Amino acid sequence: MRIPEFGSVYGVDFSGAKQAGRTIWIARTEPRARGKFALVTLDRLDSLCGTAEREVCLAELVRIVNASDAALWGFDCPFGLPVELFPEGAPWVDQFAFLAQYDDAYQCGLECIARTKRLPEGPLRSALHCRRQSDFDAKAPFDGFHYRKVNLHYRML
């Protein structure tokens, strides 16, 4: 398999916060000699779109990604909820239908807590949080999924 060549590689530190433009950062690198990359730009999203408001900033981020050419994008955000919150064997795409049931991330988060409380007692369940099986297997000292991240997931997808 031939790996495509990219003219730019972007990294996005994502946020679903109300003033998301203040906390979303976009780094752009370009390839240099001997397979190394150089940082070309580092921008806070509000500086690119003139506001920190979430909806405007997220729309601008989509526009920037769509307008890029020969680019590889990486996002630091969750691309899925814990599979433990869904029926066994449920495909990942079912999460879209789940998210579509809610008008806002807060209500979605409350449902995630309710589903967590219905899980059987055990190492994957705390009072409010569901630990991913992978976190348990890796002996992570804490769960990497907090329901504030539901906001990220909700906004990202």
C-alpha positions as CSV (number, residue, x, y, z in Angstrom):
1,M,0.0,0.0,0.0
2,R,1.3,3.4,-0.9
3,I,1.0,6.1,1.7
4,P,-0.2,9.3,0.2
5,E,1.9,12.4,0.5
6,F,0.5,15.3,2.4
7,G,1.5,18.9,1.9
8,S,0.3,19.8,5.4
9,V,-0.4,18.0,8.6
10,Y,-2.8,19.6,11.0
11,G,-3.5,18.9,14.6
12,V,-6.6,20.2,16.4
13,D,-6.9,20.5,20.1
14,F,-10.7,20.4,20.2
15,S,-13.2,21.9,22.6
16,G,-17.0,21.9,22.8
17,A,-17.0,24.7,25.3
18,K,-19.5,27.6,25.0
19,Q,-16.6,29.9,24.0
20,A,-14.9,27.1,22.0
21,G,-12.9,29.5,19.9
22,R,-10.8,30.4,23.0
23,T,-9.7,26.8,23.6
24,I,-9.6,25.2,20.1
25,W,-6.0,25.4,18.7
26,I,-5.0,24.5,15.2
27,A,-1.4,23.6,14.4
28,R,-0.2,23.3,10.9
29,T,3.1,21.6,9.9
30,E,4.7,21.0,6.6
31,P,7.2,18.3,5.6
32,R,10.9,19.2,5.5
33,A,14.0,17.3,4.7
34,R,14.5,13.7,5.9
35,G,10.9,13.1,6.9
36,K,10.8,15.8,9.5
37,F,8.0,18.3,9.9
38,A,8.2,22.0,10.8
39,L,5.5,24.0,12.6
40,V,4.2,26.6,10.2
41,T,1.3,28.1,12.1
42,L,-0.4,27.8,15.5
43,D,-3.7,29.6,15.8
44,R,-6.4,29.8,18.3
45,L,-9.6,29.4,16.4
46,D,-11.2,32.7,17.5
47,S,-8.3,34.6,15.9
48,L,-9.2,33.0,12.6
49,C,-13.0,33.6,12.7
50,G,-13.3,36.7,14.8
51,T,-15.4,35.3,17.6
52,A,-15.1,32.7,20.3
53,E,-18.8,31.6,20.0
54,R,-19.1,27.8,19.7
55,E,-21.5,27.5,16.7
56,V,-19.6,30.1,14.6
57,C,-16.2,28.6,15.5
58,L,-17.3,25.0,14.8
59,A,-18.7,26.0,11.4
60,E,-15.5,27.8,10.6
61,L,-13.5,24.7,11.6
62,V,-15.5,22.6,9.2
63,R,-15.0,25.1,6.5
64,I,-11.2,25.2,7.1
65,V,-11.0,21.4,7.0
66,N,-13.1,21.1,3.8
67,A,-11.1,23.8,2.1
68,S,-7.8,22.1,2.8
69,D,-6.0,20.2,0.0
70,A,-3.5,17.3,0.3
71,A,-3.8,17.6,4.1
72,L,-3.9,15.1,6.9
73,W,-6.0,16.2,10.0
74,G,-5.8,14.9,13.5
75,F,-8.2,15.8,16.2
76,D,-7.8,15.5,20.0
77,C,-11.3,14.6,20.9
78,P,-13.4,11.5,21.6
79,F,-14.9,9.9,18.5
80,G,-17.2,7.7,20.4
81,L,-18.9,7.0,23.7
82,P,-17.9,4.0,25.8
83,V,-19.2,0.9,24.0
84,E,-20.1,-0.4,27.5
85,L,-23.1,2.1,27.4
86,F,-24.7,0.3,24.4
87,P,-26.1,-3.2,23.9
88,E,-23.4,-5.8,23.3
89,G,-22.5,-5.9,19.7
90,A,-24.1,-2.6,18.8
91,P,-22.3,-1.0,15.8
92,W,-20.5,2.3,16.3
93,V,-22.8,4.0,13.9
94,D,-25.7,3.5,16.4
95,Q,-24.1,6.3,18.4
96,F,-25.3,8.8,15.8
97,A,-28.9,7.7,16.3
98,F,-28.4,8.0,20.1
99,L,-27.0,11.5,19.8
100,A,-29.8,12.6,17.5
101,Q,-32.3,11.9,20.3
102,Y,-31.0,14.9,22.3
103,D,-31.2,18.6,21.7
104,D,-28.2,19.3,23.8
105,A,-25.1,17.7,25.2
106,Y,-26.2,18.1,28.8
107,Q,-29.3,15.9,28.4
108,C,-27.2,13.4,26.5
109,G,-24.8,13.3,29.5
110,L,-27.6,12.7,31.9
111,E,-28.7,9.7,29.8
112,C,-25.1,8.4,29.9
113,I,-25.1,8.6,33.7
114,A,-28.5,6.8,33.8
115,R,-27.1,4.0,31.6
116,T,-24.0,3.8,33.8
117,K,-26.2,3.3,36.8
118,R,-27.9,0.4,35.1
119,L,-24.6,-1.4,34.5
120,P,-23.9,-4.4,36.7
121,E,-21.8,-3.7,39.8
122,G,-18.1,-4.2,38.9
123,P,-14.9,-2.6,38.0
124,L,-16.3,-0.8,34.9
125,R,-18.8,1.1,36.9
126,S,-18.3,3.9,39.4
127,A,-21.1,6.1,40.9
128,L,-21.4,8.3,37.8
129,H,-18.8,7.1,35.3
130,C,-18.4,4.1,33.1
131,R,-14.8,2.9,32.7
132,R,-13.9,1.5,29.3
133,Q,-12.8,-2.1,29.3
134,S,-9.6,-0.9,27.6
135,D,-8.9,1.4,30.6
136,F,-9.5,-1.4,33.0
137,D,-7.3,-3.8,31.1
138,A,-4.5,-1.2,30.9
139,K,-4.8,-0.7,34.7
140,A,-5.4,3.0,34.2
141,P,-5.6,4.7,37.6
142,F,-8.8,6.6,36.6
143,D,-11.4,6.5,33.9
144,G,-10.5,8.5,30.8
145,F,-14.1,9.2,30.1
146,H,-16.0,11.9,32.0
147,Y,-19.4,13.1,31.0
148,R,-18.0,16.6,30.3
149,K,-16.4,14.8,27.4
150,V,-20.0,14.0,26.2
151,N,-20.1,17.6,25.2
152,L,-17.0,17.1,23.0
153,H,-18.4,14.0,21.4
154,Y,-21.8,15.6,20.9
155,R,-20.3,18.6,19.2
156,M,-17.7,16.7,17.2
157,L,-20.1,14.3,15.6
